[in-house]
Amino acid sequence: MKDIDEKNPFTVPEGYFDGLTAQIMAQLPARQVDVAVRRTLWQHMEPYMYMAAMFAGISLIINVFVTTPEPLNLTSAADIEDFYQYYEEHLASSIYHDAVFVDDMF
């Protein structure tokens, strides 16, 4: 390390930095002024509408998966009889549909 001179081996020509800024600025293209584009009401409200839709979807998902369905309240004999009648009709309709439209499954 002692062999290396502390003198800077690089030199700059006289007056080099005097005209450097002017030369660089002359080579740059002219600055273009951007015209402000007016945003419509929808463009302004769009992110807020998407955020509201996201929160509505989240609340719907939470409502569907967190709440428990109400149990059937069959207190009278007429309610029980109506339930069984509906169940038999639905079951008969399902069996008929499966028998008639069996070819649609394959």
Stockholm file with secondary structure:
# STOCKHOLM 1.0

chainA/1-106         MKDIDEKNPFTVPEGYFDGLTAQIMAQLPARQVDVAVRRTLWQHMEPYMYMAAMFAGISLIINVFVTTPEPLNLTSAADIEDFYQYYEEHLASSIYHDAVFVDDMF
#=GR chainA/1-106 SS CTTSCSSCCCCCCTTTTTTHHHHHHHHSCCCCCCCCCCCCHHHHHHHHHHHHHHHHHHHHHHHHHHSCCCCCCCCSHHHHHHHHHHHHHHHHHHHHHHHHTGGGGC
#=GC SS_cons         CTTSCSSCCCCCCTTTTTTHHHHHHHHSCCCCCCCCCCCCHHHHHHHHHHHHHHHHHHHHHHHHHHSCCCCCCCCSHHHHHHHHHHHHHHHHHHHHHHHHTGGGGC
//
